[in-house]
Structure formats: C-alpha cells, structure tokens
Amino acid sequence: MFEKFKGLSPAGRRAVIAVALFAIMFVDVLLPKCDFTVALFLVSGLGGIWAIGLMRPILLFLFFLMRAVLRYKAID
C-alpha cells in the first residue's frame, strides 16, 4: 500500500494527506473536549492547510499585515 502511495504524483500524495487530515479533524470534533483533542484539531488543521497549499499565502498575508500594523504603531 505504501508503494502505491509513493507511486502517486506529488499532487496526488498531498491530496491523500489532506483528505486524511481533514477526516481526523471531522472525527475530532465529535470527541469530548480536552487538551489532547484541541491540540490534535490544531495540528491536523494546520497540516490540512499545508497539504492543500494555503499555508504559504496565509503566512505571507500575516507577515505583511504585521509589518503594516507595526509601521502604523511606530508612527504614533
């Protein structure tokens, strides 16, 4: 099974990883809240965002937003 996974294209592997991580998030929502389930939700959510390719644009947006806020606060 691992050989079939390794035989997929890079986009296919990322899609499989994203589906698995979002499935973990869905199951995690149904579990009772505790520190472990909250951490698992956070990790699987961040991994899913990375797997679908949105992590870099989100981080760039946050970087530019932080830079603009710091420039605005430095003027005051």
Protein Blocks (a to p, Z undefined) as FASTA:
>chain_A
ZZmmmmpcfklmmmmmmmmmmmmmmmmmmpccdfklmmmmmmmmmmmmmmnopmmmmmmm
mmmmmmmmmmmmmmZZ
